[in-house]
C-alpha cells in the first residue's frame, strides 16, 4: 500500500455557475412531479350513501313536522303512543306520541305530533274526540275502528294559536254541519235517544244531539239540530211530539186503526214537528215543549215556506 503523496494538494478548478438561462443537460435525468389523487375506498361508498339518504329522510321528516298539542281526556281507552292517528276528514294529520295520567289521576293527557299541513288545528275553538266502536240498541258507530283501531277525530277552530285542549267524551252526529239548534222539554223523554231522527212530514230534517235534565231537574231536555236547509221550517209556534211506537186505536164504528212510524224511529225513537201557517221564524236556542202525541189541527197545518236549493 502506497503512502499518499506529500505536499500541497492541487486545487480543482472551480465549477462554472449554472445559469438560469442555461439549457439542462439532456444526459441528466429529469425530476417529474406527480399529483397524488385521493381515492375513496370502495368499502366506504355504501355506508356513505346510506348516511346521505338517512340524513335526507330526517330533514324531510323535520320539515313535515308541525306543533305538538296536548289533549286532556277523561278516558283514553284504545289510544296507543306511536300507533294511534289523529284524522281530519278521513286524512291522517298527526300521531299520538305520549299518553300519561294527570297528577290527580283523574284524566289522561295525550300528546299529539301534528303534521306541518295541520298547523291550523292548534287554534282556539278546535275540538277533538276519540272514535271507538259503539254498538247499542239501534245505534252502530265506528265499526271501521274494529280493524284499524281507535283514532282521534279533529275539527279545526278559528281562534288564536293554542296547544292545550280538553277533548270531548263523544261527538254529536251533526258536528260541523250548519244549521239551527233548539231545545225540546218534556216530563218524560220516552224512547228518544241521541241520534234519533227529527221529521217534518215524514222527511228527516235533523237529529237529537244530546239528552239532559233541566237545571232544576223537573224536566228532561233534548237538544235538537235542524239542518240549515230546513231551519226556516221552525217557527215560534211550531209544535213537536214524540214518534217511534205503534199507536193502536179501536172504535165501535171505525174499527181497529194501527199507526206505525218509520222502522228507524220505531227502533231508536224519533221526533216530528209541524209549523203553523203564520208566525216568525224561531231563533237559535229557542225552547219548545215536547208533546206525547200531536193534535189533529197540527197535522192540518200547511205553511208555504221557500227552501234553499239542496247541495
Secondary structure in CASP SS format (residue, H / E / C, confidence):
PFRMAT SS
TARGET T0000
AUTHOR 0000-0000-0000
METHOD secondary structure of the structure
MODEL  1
X C 1.00
X C 1.00
X C 1.00
X C 1.00
X C 1.00
X C 1.00
X C 1.00
X C 1.00
X C 1.00
X C 1.00
X C 1.00
X C 1.00
X C 1.00
X C 1.00
X C 1.00
X C 1.00
X C 1.00
X C 1.00
X C 1.00
X C 1.00
X C 1.00
X C 1.00
X C 1.00
X C 1.00
X C 1.00
X C 1.00
X C 1.00
X C 1.00
X C 1.00
X C 1.00
X C 1.00
X C 1.00
X C 1.00
X C 1.00
X C 1.00
X C 1.00
X C 1.00
X C 1.00
X C 1.00
X C 1.00
X C 1.00
X H 1.00
X H 1.00
X H 1.00
X H 1.00
X H 1.00
X H 1.00
X H 1.00
X H 1.00
X H 1.00
X H 1.00
X H 1.00
X H 1.00
X H 1.00
X H 1.00
X H 1.00
X H 1.00
X H 1.00
X H 1.00
X H 1.00
X H 1.00
X H 1.00
X H 1.00
X H 1.00
X E 1.00
X E 1.00
X E 1.00
X E 1.00
X E 1.00
X E 1.00
X E 1.00
X E 1.00
X E 1.00
X C 1.00
X C 1.00
X C 1.00
X C 1.00
X C 1.00
X C 1.00
X C 1.00
X C 1.00
X C 1.00
X C 1.00
X C 1.00
X E 1.00
X E 1.00
X E 1.00
X E 1.00
X C 1.00
X C 1.00
X E 1.00
X E 1.00
X E 1.00
X E 1.00
X E 1.00
X E 1.00
X E 1.00
X E 1.00
X E 1.00
X E 1.00
X E 1.00
X C 1.00
X C 1.00
X C 1.00
X C 1.00
X C 1.00
X C 1.00
X E 1.00
X E 1.00
X E 1.00
X E 1.00
X E 1.00
X E 1.00
X E 1.00
X E 1.00
X H 1.00
X H 1.00
X H 1.00
X H 1.00
X H 1.00
X H 1.00
X C 1.00
X E 1.00
X C 1.00
X C 1.00
X C 1.00
X E 1.00
X E 1.00
X E 1.00
X E 1.00
X E 1.00
X C 1.00
X C 1.00
X E 1.00
X E 1.00
X E 1.00
X C 1.00
X C 1.00
X E 1.00
X E 1.00
X E 1.00
X C 1.00
X C 1.00
X C 1.00
X H 1.00
X H 1.00
X H 1.00
X H 1.00
X C 1.00
X C 1.00
X E 1.00
X E 1.00
X E 1.00
X E 1.00
X E 1.00
X C 1.00
X C 1.00
X C 1.00
X C 1.00
X C 1.00
X E 1.00
X C 1.00
X C 1.00
X E 1.00
X E 1.00
X E 1.00
X C 1.00
X E 1.00
X C 1.00
X C 1.00
X C 1.00
X C 1.00
X C 1.00
X C 1.00
X C 1.00
X C 1.00
X C 1.00
X C 1.00
X E 1.00
X E 1.00
X E 1.00
X E 1.00
X E 1.00
X E 1.00
X E 1.00
X E 1.00
X C 1.00
X C 1.00
X C 1.00
X C 1.00
X C 1.00
X C 1.00
X C 1.00
X C 1.00
X C 1.00
X C 1.00
X E 1.00
X E 1.00
X E 1.00
X E 1.00
X C 1.00
X C 1.00
X E 1.00
X E 1.00
X E 1.00
X E 1.00
X E 1.00
X E 1.00
X E 1.00
X E 1.00
X E 1.00
X E 1.00
X E 1.00
X C 1.00
X C 1.00
X C 1.00
X C 1.00
X C 1.00
X C 1.00
X E 1.00
X E 1.00
X E 1.00
X E 1.00
X E 1.00
X E 1.00
X E 1.00
X E 1.00
X H 1.00
X H 1.00
X H 1.00
X H 1.00
X H 1.00
X H 1.00
X C 1.00
X E 1.00
X C 1.00
X C 1.00
X C 1.00
X E 1.00
X E 1.00
X E 1.00
X E 1.00
X E 1.00
X C 1.00
X C 1.00
X E 1.00
X E 1.00
X E 1.00
X E 1.00
X E 1.00
X E 1.00
X C 1.00
X C 1.00
X C 1.00
X E 1.00
X E 1.00
X E 1.00
X E 1.00
X E 1.00
X E 1.00
X C 1.00
X C 1.00
X H 1.00
X H 1.00
X H 1.00
X H 1.00
X H 1.00
X H 1.00
X C 1.00
X E 1.00
X E 1.00
X E 1.00
X E 1.00
X E 1.00
X C 1.00
X C 1.00
X C 1.00
X C 1.00
X C 1.00
X C 1.00
X E 1.00
X C 1.00
X C 1.00
X C 1.00
X C 1.00
X C 1.00
X E 1.00
X E 1.00
X E 1.00
X E 1.00
X E 1.00
X C 1.00
X C 1.00
X C 1.00
X C 1.00
X H 1.00
X H 1.00
X H 1.00
X H 1.00
X C 1.00
X C 1.00
X C 1.00
X C 1.00
X C 1.00
X C 1.00
X C 1.00
X C 1.00
X C 1.00
X C 1.00
X C 1.00
X C 1.00
END
